[in-house]
Amino acid sequence: MAGTGVTLTLGDRTRLFGDLIGSSELLDSDPRVVAVMAKLEDQVAAAVKEAVLELAQVGDSRRIVREHGNAIARAIAGAPFSEPVGLAVGVIRKAQGMTRAELARRIRRDRGSLARWESGQASRRARWTILDVRAAGEALGYDPTALFLVADEARHTYREAIGDRMSPA
């Protein structure tokens, strides 16, 4: 009786985890075992997918900081109570040589709304949604969550550094 185990495949690497007691014929013929194994495989696949997404977000966050961190920090220092993601989008768009009209077209927003968002002047009426942030991040070649995390952390760090000596206008 040969034992069987749980096999995890990532890319071109396969690894066998643990031995299950019994023959493969016995295990394959028991519908309960087959159902448990299928559920386990689905859970492992979902966990791997989530880990890959998190790694992409971390990688993009580091890339944004490395490529645009100083400029984003300067923009936030100039407007610390503005929408940080909009400021970051403006910095990255300019660094990539993309016009405001081009980005507005890609994310299906009008140029004026984009200009207000990038300058931190978006009103409650013209608030940008998470879908807008997602579209902007993708149009700029970054994970939208990473874009938000970097911008928000930059604003938080700046406010912490000034010790909340300023209040919103």
N, C-alpha and C positions, 0 to 999 in steps of 0.2 A: 504494500500500500504506500504509494508516494503521496507526500503531503503537498498541499497547495498553499499559496500565500497571496497577499495583496500586492499587486504590481503597480508601481507608479512610474509613468513615463513623462519626462520633461524634455522636449526637443528630441534629440537623438539618443538620450540616455534613459535606460530603463533600470529600475531597482526593485527587487523583491523584498517585501517587508513581512516578516513573521511567517510561520508555518501554521496552517490550519490542519487539525487532525482529521484524518480520513482520506479516502481516495478522491481523485478529481471526479470520477464517475458518480460517486455518491453525492458529492457536493453539487455537481451540475444537475443532478436529477431532483434535488430538493428545491422546490419553488421558493421556500422561505429563505434559503441561503442565497439563491440567485437574486432575490429581491433585495436582500441586505447588501450583497456585494454591489449591485447596481446603484443603490443609494449611496454607498460608501464612495464609489467611483465618482458619482455626481458631486458629492460634497468635496472631495479632493480636487476635482476639476474647478469647482467654484472658488475654493481657497487659493488655488494657484492663479486663477484669473485675477482675483482681488489683489494678491501679492504683486503681480505684474503691473497692475494699474498703480498701486502705491509706489512701486519702484520708478515708474514713469513720472509720477508727480514729484518725487524727490529729485530725480534727475533734471526735470524741467525747472524746478525751483532753484537748484544749484546753477543751472545754465542762465536763468534770468538774473540771478544775483551777480554772477560772474560777468555777464555781458552788459547789464544795464543797472546794476545795483546803485552805483554812485549817482547816476542821473535820476533814478527814481527817488532816492533819498533827498536830492536837491529839490526836486519838484514837490515832494511832500513837505519839506521844510519851508518852502515858499507858500504853501497853502495847507497847513496842518489839519484844518477842520473840513477839508474838502473830501470828496469821494476818492479814496486812494487807488481803487482799481482803474478809474477813468484816467487819473494822472499817469499811472503806469502804462496804460494802453497808449496814451499820447507819446510818452518817452520812447517806447518800443517801436511804434509806428514810424516816428521820425528817424530813429536809428536805422531802420530797415529801408529808408528812402521811399516809403509808401506815402502817397498823398492822402489827405483826409477824404477826398472824394472817392478814391479807390477803396479805402477801408469801409466807408459808409455803404458803398455799393455791395461789397462782399457780405456785409452783415445785415443788409436790407434795412438800414436806418437812414434818415436824411442827414445831410452834412452838418446842418445847424445843431441838431441834437447831439451828434458826435462831438462837435466843437465844444458845446456846453459840458458834456460829460468829461472830455479830456482836460478841461480847465477846472473841473471840480464844481461847476455851477449848475449841475442838473437839479432841477426842482423836483418837488414831490410829485407834481403832475407829470413830469417827463422822466420819472425814475427809470433806471435801467433794470431789467430783470436778470435773473440768473441765465436765462436763455441768451440774452444779449452778451453777457460776459463770456458765455460758452462760445458763441459765434465769433466774438472778437479774439479770444484766445486761439481758436482754431485757425482763424484767418491770419494771425500773426505767427502761427507755427508753434504754439505752446499749449500745454495742458491748461485748461481754464482754471482748474482747482489750484494749480501751482501759481498761476498769475494772481489769483485772489489771495492766496496765503502769503506770497512775497509782499504784495502791496499792503495788506493789513498788518503784517509784522513790521514793515518799515514805518508805518504810521504809529503803531504802538511804541516802537523803540524811540522814535523821535519825541513823542509826547512824554515818555518816561524820562528822556534825557533833559527836557526843559522843565521837568518837575511840575507840569500842569500850571505853569506861570501865566499861560495865555488862556483866554476863554474865546469861544466862537463869537464871531461878529454878529 
